[in-house]
Structure formats: C-alpha cells, structure tokens
C-alpha cells in the first residue's frame, strides 16, 4: 500500500495497544484525563487569549518569524494551535488524537522548524496554559494535579512529534541512499561503457581507423582456437603498398597517409563483416578470414586491388595468402611469416600481385 493511502499512525505502526503503553510509561492515567476535561470549558473561553499571547511572543523571534512568513500562514497556525489546545483538554487521547500529533510533527519538519524551536514553543505554551489555569483553580491540590496531568500529556505529545521527526529523517536518509545507489550504479555503467570505449580505441589504428597490430594478434589467436575446435581453416591475407617509401619521399608523407587511409576505407567496406582487417605496421595490412578457402581468398584480394587501382592507377599492391588447417595448424607467428613470404614472392614475380 502506498504511503499516501495510509494515515501517519498506520505508517508508523502505532496501534491502540502502543498508545496505551506510552500513556502508562508517562503515568498518564484516567484521573489525569478527567482533571484536564474538567478544565475544558474554562480553557475554551480563554483559548483566544492564550493563542494571541503565544504568537505575539513567538513572532518576536526572527528565526520563527521568517519560518511563518506571512499573515495568512500566521492565521492558519493560530487556528491550528487553537484546535490543539482544545484537544489537550478534550479527554480523548486515542488513535485520532495521536494521528493529529504526528501530523503536527510532520508539518513542523516540512517547514523547517528545528527540534530546539519546537521544544521552546512547547515550553512557552505550557507556561501560558499554567498561568491561565492558576488564575482559575483556587484549590492548590487540584491545580498541582492538573499541572502534573497537563505536563505528562505534553510529554506524551512531544514523544509523538519526535517520532515523526525521526521517521521523516530516516525517510530522507533512505531516499538519499537510494539516490546515491542509483547514481553510483549509473557511474559504474558509465565507467564500464567508457572503459569499453577506451579499450576499443586502444585497438584501433588512428590513421586508417581499422584494427591495429595488438588487436590483430588477439583476433588471430581466437580464430585459430575456434578453427581447431571446429576442424576448419584460417586464412590470412598479407599485403603492402609497393615502393611506399618512394611515394613518401617524392610526394610527401601527407600523400602517403592519404593512400593508407584509403586502404583502410577499402577494407572497412569491401570485406565481409565476419572478417577482420588490421594495419600490421607502416604500409603493411592483414586480413583474417574464417572458413574461407584459398580460391575465395584470392577473389577477395582481387576485389581489394581493383578498388585500390581505381583511385591510384599508378600505384600497386603486393599480396600474400597463407592458410592453416583443417588437419594441421601452425601458430599465429608462423602463419603471418608464411603470408609475408608469399607477399615477397609476389613482388619478385613480374605481373603477379597475389601469391598463395
């Protein structure tokens, strides 16, 4: 059930039995209730005077005056105090009375009345009530008993008000704790996300925007492990730009970078999503192909070469293809060395751009 569907008594689980226990703890008896009820008529006739005196004194305190704020609020507070004083002498200190006291505590907490201000206000109210009773009760024994009864009832009320203060504070702490947990969780998620982003960036070659050598070795190890489990092949394509140093020397490094960037674009668009393209270093590139035979690997190479020559017809690529599996497997370094050797064979053989 929502808190807004419960009374304060229900929210704080204060039963009728609990109310009676509290009365007993403070020695608030049926005789006390009768003594206070006997004063009801007199108090009701003088309640306005008590309320006026009380707020005349309270509004002299700047801190309290600022909390009250305006005339309309003061009138509402005066009416609430008038009702409270009459309730004190009603003789009915039941579930409804307790709920009203709890509400007073909640209102005081919400408008920012500190406990010290509330307690000082109770002391002042008690003083005015005692003075008024003293003017009416001539029998000192009756006055003394009535004084003690009212004192115990006010203590009873204070315990309820402070229960509300404490419950409200606990609620605020719990709310802040939940907010902190949500914030901490969001931070953790952001850290995880940012860590993944940074990890991914650390695996990307900044010039070509494809994977770097570090990522290439990781993916190649995974591809080899997967191939061994499934008895399939792993093929790698290894290539570089012929006479790349000459391009840099004659046309400048800006031109060289432009060529490398374009190769990165080709590899991002021309190969399958399941394949991995990497810049191995300098002008050397590598593609990891899963479950692809040598003939299909050659077709992929030709597609890359055609795309490259469309933009740079005066340049050329040399490509080597190496494969391992499905029966015997070599490690990553050996497989790369095999592809590298094939690439250099392609360079030496006139008119041949791909060797496998």
C-alpha positions in Angstrom: 0.0 0.0 0.0 1.3 3.5 -0.9 2.2 5.9 2.0 -0.4 8.3 0.6 -3.1 5.7 1.2 -2.1 5.3 4.9 -2.6 7.6 7.9 0.6 8.5 9.9 -0.5 6.2 12.7 -0.7 3.3 10.1 2.6 4.3 8.5 4.4 4.3 11.9 2.6 1.2 13.1 1.3 2.8 16.3 -1.5 0.6 17.5 -4.1 1.2 20.2 -2.0 -1.1 22.4 1.1 1.0 21.8 -0.8 4.2 22.6 -1.8 2.7 26.0 1.7 1.6 26.7 3.0 5.1 26.1 0.4 6.6 28.4 1.4 4.0 31.1 5.1 4.8 30.7 4.4 8.5 31.4 1.9 7.6 34.1 -0.9 9.4 32.2 -4.0 8.0 33.9 -7.7 8.2 33.6 -7.7 10.5 36.6 -5.4 12.9 34.6 -7.8 12.8 31.7 -10.7 13.7 33.9 -8.8 16.6 35.5 -8.0 18.0 32.1 -11.6 17.5 30.8 -12.9 19.5 33.9 -10.9 22.5 32.6 -12.3 22.3 29.0 -15.0 24.9 29.4 -12.7 27.4 31.1 -9.9 26.8 28.5 -12.3 27.2 25.6 -13.4 30.6 26.9 -9.8 31.7 27.2 -8.2 29.9 24.3 -8.1 33.0 22.0 -6.2 35.0 24.6 -3.7 32.2 25.1 -3.1 31.9 21.3 -2.7 35.6 20.9 -0.1 35.8 23.7 1.7 32.8 22.4 2.1 34.1 18.8 2.9 37.6 20.0 5.8 36.2 21.8 6.8 33.7 19.0 6.9 36.3 16.3 9.4 38.3 18.3 12.0 35.6 17.4 13.4 36.4 14.0 14.1 32.8 13.1 10.4 31.8 13.8 9.1 34.9 12.1 10.9 34.0 9.0 9.5 30.5 9.1 6.0 31.8 9.4 6.5 34.2 6.6 3.1 35.9 6.1 -0.2 36.9 7.7 -2.2 34.1 6.0 0.2 31.4 7.3 0.1 33.0 10.8 -3.7 32.8 10.8 -3.6 29.1 9.8 -1.1 28.4 12.6 -3.3 30.3 15.1 -6.3 28.2 14.2 -4.2 25.0 14.4 -3.0 26.0 17.8 -6.5 26.9 19.0 -7.7 23.4 18.0 -4.6 21.8 19.6 -5.2 23.5 22.9 -8.9 22.4 22.9 -7.8 18.8 22.1 -5.5 18.9 25.1 -8.5 19.3 27.4 -10.9 17.1 25.4 -10.2 13.9 27.4 -9.9 11.8 24.3 -6.3 10.8 23.7 -7.0 8.0 21.2 -5.9 7.0 17.7 -7.2 10.2 16.1 -5.5 12.4 18.7 -2.2 10.6 18.2 -2.5 10.9 14.4 -3.1 14.7 14.7 0.0 15.0 16.9 2.1 13.0 14.4 0.8 15.4 11.7 2.0 18.3 13.7 5.4 16.8 13.8 5.4 16.2 10.1 4.3 19.7 9.3 7.0 21.2 11.6 9.6 19.1 9.9 8.5 20.0 6.4 8.5 23.8 7.0 11.9 23.5 8.7 11.1 24.0 12.4 14.1 22.6 14.2 13.5 20.5 17.3 15.0 23.2 19.6 12.4 25.7 18.3 9.6 23.2 18.7 10.6 22.4 22.3 10.9 26.1 23.2 7.5 26.7 21.7 6.1 23.9 23.8 7.6 25.3 26.9 6.1 28.7 26.2 2.7 27.3 25.5 2.9 25.3 28.8 3.8 28.4 30.6 0.7 30.3 29.3 -1.6 27.3 30.0 -0.3 27.0 33.6 -0.7 30.7 34.1 -4.3 30.6 32.9 -5.1 27.5 35.0 -3.6 29.1 38.0 -5.9 32.1 37.6 -8.9 29.8 37.6 -8.1 27.0 40.0 -8.1 28.1 43.6 -7.5 24.7 45.2 -3.7 24.3 45.1 -4.0 20.5 45.3 -6.3 20.4 42.3 -4.0 22.8 40.5 -1.0 20.7 41.3 -2.6 17.6 40.0 -3.9 19.3 36.9 -0.5 20.9 36.3 1.1 17.4 36.5 -1.5 15.9 34.2 -1.0 18.5 31.6 2.7 18.2 31.9 2.5 14.4 31.3 0.2 14.9 28.3 2.6 17.4 26.7 5.4 15.0 27.2 3.2 12.3 25.5 2.7 14.7 22.6 6.4 15.5 22.4 7.3 11.8 22.0 4.9 11.5 19.1 6.2 14.6 17.4 9.7 13.4 17.7 8.8 10.0 16.4 7.6 11.8 13.3 10.8 13.9 13.1 12.9 10.8 13.3 10.7 8.8 10.8 10.9 11.7 8.4 14.7 11.9 8.8 15.0 8.1 8.3 12.9 8.5 5.2 15.1 11.3 3.9 18.2 9.2 4.6 16.7 6.2 2.8 15.7 8.4 -0.2 19.2 9.8 -0.4 20.7 6.3 0.0 18.5 5.1 -2.9 19.5 8.2 -5.0 23.2 7.5 -4.1 22.9 3.9 -5.1 21.2 4.8 -8.4 23.9 7.4 -9.1 26.6 5.0 -8.1 25.2 2.4 -10.5 24.9 4.9 -13.3 28.5 5.9 -12.7 29.6 2.2 -12.7 27.7 1.7 -16.0 29.4 4.8 -17.4 32.8 3.6 -16.3 32.2 0.2 -17.8 31.0 1.9 -21.0 33.9 4.3 -21.1 36.4 1.5 -20.3 35.0 -0.5 -23.3 35.3 2.6 -25.5 38.8 3.3 -24.4 39.7 -0.4 -24.8 38.2 -0.3 -28.3 40.2 2.9 -29.1 43.4 1.2 -27.9 42.8 -1.5 -30.5 42.1 0.9 -33.4 44.8 2.4 -35.7 44.2 6.1 -35.6 45.2 6.8 -39.2 43.3 4.0 -41.0 40.5 3.5 -38.5 40.9 -0.3 -38.7 42.3 -2.6 -36.0 46.0 -2.3 -35.0 48.6 -5.0 -34.6 47.8 -5.6 -31.0 44.1 -6.4 -31.8 45.2 -8.4 -34.9 47.2 -10.9 -32.7 44.2 -11.2 -30.3 41.7 -11.9 -33.1 44.1 -14.3 -34.9 44.6 -16.3 -31.7 40.8 -16.5 -31.3 40.4 -17.5 -34.9 43.0 -20.3 -34.6 41.4 -21.6 -31.4 37.9 -21.6 -33.0 39.2 -23.4 -36.1 40.9 -26.1 -34.1 37.6 -26.8 -32.2 35.6 -26.9 -35.4 38.2 -28.5 -37.7 38.1 -25.6 -40.2 40.7 -23.4 -41.8 42.0 -19.9 -41.0 43.3 -17.9 -43.9 45.2 -14.6 -43.7 45.8 -12.0 -46.5 49.0 -10.0 -46.0 49.8 -7.1 -48.3 51.6 -3.8 -48.6 51.9 -0.9 -51.0 54.8 -1.3 -53.5 57.5 1.2 -53.2 55.7 3.1 -50.5 58.9 4.8 -49.3 59.2 6.3 -52.8 55.7 7.7 -52.5 56.6 9.4 -49.2 59.9 10.6 -50.5 58.7 12.0 -53.8 55.1 13.1 -53.0 55.4 13.6 -49.2 54.1 11.9 -46.1 50.7 13.6 -46.5 50.2 11.7 -49.7 51.4 8.5 -48.1 49.0 8.9 -45.3 46.2 9.6 -47.8 47.0 6.3 -49.5 47.0 4.4 -46.2 43.7 6.0 -45.2 42.1 4.9 -48.4 43.2 1.4 -47.9 41.5 1.5 -44.5 38.3 2.6 -46.2 38.5 -0.2 -48.7 39.0 -2.8 -46.0 36.1 -1.4 -44.0 33.7 -1.6 -47.0 34.9 -4.4 -49.2 35.4 -7.3 -46.9 32.8 -9.4 -45.0 31.6 -8.4 -41.6 32.9 -11.7 -40.2 36.5 -10.9 -41.4 39.0 -8.8 -39.5 41.1 -6.2 -41.2 44.2 -4.7 -39.5 47.1 -2.4 -40.1 50.1 -4.5 -39.2 52.5 -1.6 -39.3 53.7 1.0 -41.7 52.2 0.3 -45.1 51.5 -3.4 -44.3 48.0 -4.7 -43.8 46.5 -8.0 -42.9 43.0 -9.6 -43.2 41.9 -12.6 -41.1 39.4 -14.8 -42.9 37.5 -17.6 -41.2 36.3 -20.7 -43.1 37.5 -19.4 -46.4 39.5 -21.4 -48.9 42.4 -20.1 -50.9 40.5 -19.5 -54.1 37.8 -17.4 -52.4 40.6 -15.6 -50.6 42.2 -14.8 -54.0 38.9 -13.3 -55.2 38.7 -11.1 -52.1 42.3 -9.9 -52.9 41.4 -9.0 -56.4 38.4 -7.1 -55.3 40.6 -5.0 -52.9 43.3 -4.5 -55.6 40.6 -3.3 -58.1 39.2 -0.8 -55.7 42.7 0.5 -54.9 43.7 0.8 -58.6 40.5 2.8 -59.4 41.8 5.6 -57.2 45.6 5.1 -57.6 46.2 3.5 -61.0 49.9 4.5 -60.8 50.5 2.5 -57.6 50.3 -1.2 -56.9 49.8 -3.7 -54.1 51.6 -7.0 -53.4 49.6 -9.7 -51.7 50.4 -12.9 -50.0 47.9 -15.5 -48.8 48.5 -18.2 -46.2 46.3 -20.9 -44.8 46.4 -23.3 -41.9 44.1 -26.2 -41.0 41.9 -28.2 -41.1 44.2 -31.0 -40.1 47.4 -29.5 -39.0 47.7 -26.0 -37.6 50.6 -23.5 -37.2 50.7 -20.8 -34.6 50.0 -17.1 -35.4 53.6 -16.0 -35.9 54.3 -18.9 -38.3 51.1 -18.2 -40.2 52.0 -14.5 -40.6 55.5 -15.4 -41.7 54.1 -17.7 -44.3 51.8 -14.9 -45.7 54.7 -12.4 -45.6 56.9 -14.8 -47.6 54.1 -15.2 -50.2 53.8 -11.4 -50.4 57.5 -11.0 -51.2 57.3 -13.7 -53.8 54.5 -11.7 -55.5 56.8 -8.6 -55.5 59.6 -10.6 -57.3 57.4 -12.1 -59.9 56.6 -9.6 -62.7 52.8 -9.1 -63.3 51.8 -11.1 -60.3 50.2 -9.2 -57.4 48.9 -12.2 -55.5 50.7 -15.3 -54.3 49.2 -18.2 -52.3 
